[in-house]
Amino acid sequence: MRTPRELQALYQQGKNITQLLREEHGLQHNTDTVIEIAYDLQTGSYIAAMNDADMERHKREYTAEIAKTMLSLCQPTSILEAGVGEATTLSGVLQNLEPDVSSYGFDLSWSRVACAKQWLLSQGMDTTTLCTGNLFHIPFADNSMDIVYTSHSIEPNGGNEKPILQELFRVAKKFLILCEPGYELGNEDVKKRMDLHGYCKNLKGTAEDLGYPVLTHKLFPVTANPLNPTAITVIEKQAGSMAPSHVLACPQYKTPLEQLDGMMFSPEALVVYPIVGGIPCLRIGNGIFASKYKELHFPR
Ligand SMILES: C[S@@+](CC[C@H](N)C(=O)[O-])C[C@H]1O[C@@H](n2cnc3c(N)ncnc32)[C@H](O)[C@@H]1O
């Protein structure tokens, strides 16, 4: 078994780490660990790409289009990008929305979230709440975000479309917008490449099977790679006007978290989640079971 340092060296030599790990471990689908390692090793590459004029223009057009879609649906007061990466999409989207929109993002990879934090600061955006989290156990409360959206983050999780859509839908209050590979809308070359990489499929069909109202499913007008065309899927959620009592939530029980002594404590799970470099680490695996944390740490 290769160590992460060896994998890092292979990444620097240009190897596709997701594919290599899948082959070496005989996996049919990418696992959380494979995705985390592969993306964490890439940290910094999206921000570096913003120095390229063509990429910067593409990103500007892509994010303006996402924001336009949002504004055609509602005036959101809160948005969450699930699988935020380095926030190079989130920053562009926010530039096209009202400045008082509350914004949130999470990602599997701590390094990418840390990079996202720096990137947003460099863009004069310091109010976004960021944390680590997993699409399978999103650390946000039910109905807590007017709009939840993704930009190619369901992509590597092929085979797990249903549980991921259920989680995203749970958190959304009004709309769920998915900008993800358009497998069914692509040609044979596109399908072959997406199959090879283990990309997600059939998001529209999965949403419909779950009984979610799909308002739109079509190719997105802006795509960087013709072999990985983005499709946009808009799903409506009519959660009513109920305001959630909390936003960040225990990833296991979706209940409130208490910030105590630089940690996040889940009174329901009796687990402490660390805050590392200012980033709450809210993946289930990040937690430490500590039923006496409050009593021992904060004696009356
Ligand atoms: C292709 S990048 C896109 C990043 C960002 N959304 C953007 O548009 O620039 C995919 C991101 O999704 C994250 N991701 C993939 N699977 C995830 C999961 N199960 N939970 C949380 N994040 C995930 C990866 O870590 C990576 O940062």
Ligand as a Chemical Component Dictionary entry (heavy atoms), coordinates in Angstrom:
data_LIG
# 
_chem_comp.id                   LIG 
_chem_comp.type                 NON-POLYMER 
_chem_comp.pdbx_formal_charge   0 
_chem_comp.three_letter_code    LIG 
# 
loop_
_chem_comp_atom.comp_id 
_chem_comp_atom.atom_id 
_chem_comp_atom.alt_atom_id 
_chem_comp_atom.type_symbol 
_chem_comp_atom.charge 
_chem_comp_atom.model_Cartn_x 
_chem_comp_atom.model_Cartn_y 
_chem_comp_atom.model_Cartn_z 
_chem_comp_atom.pdbx_ordinal 
LIG C1  C1  C 0  -14.275 19.109 -9.316 1  
LIG S1  S1  S 1  -14.065 19.794 -7.730 2  
LIG C2  C2  C 0  -15.181 21.184 -7.785 3  
LIG C3  C3  C 0  -14.938 22.180 -6.689 4  
LIG C4  C4  C 0  -15.892 23.378 -6.687 5  
LIG N1  N1  N 0  -17.260 22.952 -6.520 6  
LIG C5  C5  C 0  -15.751 24.214 -7.934 7  
LIG O1  O1  O 0  -16.730 24.380 -8.682 8  
LIG O2  O2  O -1 -14.640 24.707 -8.155 9  
LIG C6  C6  C 0  -14.963 18.644 -6.717 10 
LIG C7  C7  C 0  -14.922 18.951 -5.228 11 
LIG O3  O3  O 0  -15.923 18.190 -4.588 12 
LIG C8  C8  C 0  -15.400 17.668 -3.377 13 
LIG N2  N2  N 0  -16.133 16.434 -3.062 14 
LIG C9  C9  C 0  -16.235 15.333 -3.830 15 
LIG N3  N3  N 0  -16.953 14.384 -3.190 16 
LIG C10 C10 C 0  -17.318 14.919 -1.997 17 
LIG C11 C11 C 0  -18.062 14.422 -0.887 18 
LIG N4  N4  N 0  -18.540 13.182 -0.871 19 
LIG N5  N5  N 0  -18.266 15.249 0.158  20 
LIG C12 C12 C 0  -17.753 16.520 0.165  21 
LIG N6  N6  N 0  -17.018 17.029 -0.844 22 
LIG C13 C13 C 0  -16.809 16.241 -1.922 23 
LIG C14 C14 C 0  -13.924 17.412 -3.689 24 
LIG O4  O4  O 0  -13.154 17.317 -2.518 25 
LIG C15 C15 C 0  -13.599 18.599 -4.567 26 
LIG O5  O5  O 0  -13.114 19.683 -3.823 27 
# 
loop_
_chem_comp_bond.comp_id 
_chem_comp_bond.atom_id_1 
_chem_comp_bond.atom_id_2 
_chem_comp_bond.value_order 
_chem_comp_bond.pdbx_ordinal 
LIG C1  S1  SING 1  
LIG S1  C2  SING 2  
LIG S1  C6  SING 3  
LIG C2  C3  SING 4  
LIG C3  C4  SING 5  
LIG C4  N1  SING 6  
LIG C4  C5  SING 7  
LIG C5  O1  DOUB 8  
LIG C5  O2  SING 9  
LIG C6  C7  SING 10 
LIG C7  O3  SING 11 
LIG C7  C15 SING 12 
LIG O3  C8  SING 13 
LIG C8  N2  SING 14 
LIG C8  C14 SING 15 
LIG N2  C9  SING 16 
LIG N2  C13 SING 17 
LIG C9  N3  DOUB 18 
LIG N3  C10 SING 19 
LIG C10 C11 SING 20 
LIG C10 C13 DOUB 21 
LIG C11 N4  SING 22 
LIG C11 N5  DOUB 23 
LIG N5  C12 SING 24 
LIG C12 N6  DOUB 25 
LIG N6  C13 SING 26 
LIG C14 O4  SING 27 
LIG C14 C15 SING 28 
LIG C15 O5  SING 29 
# 
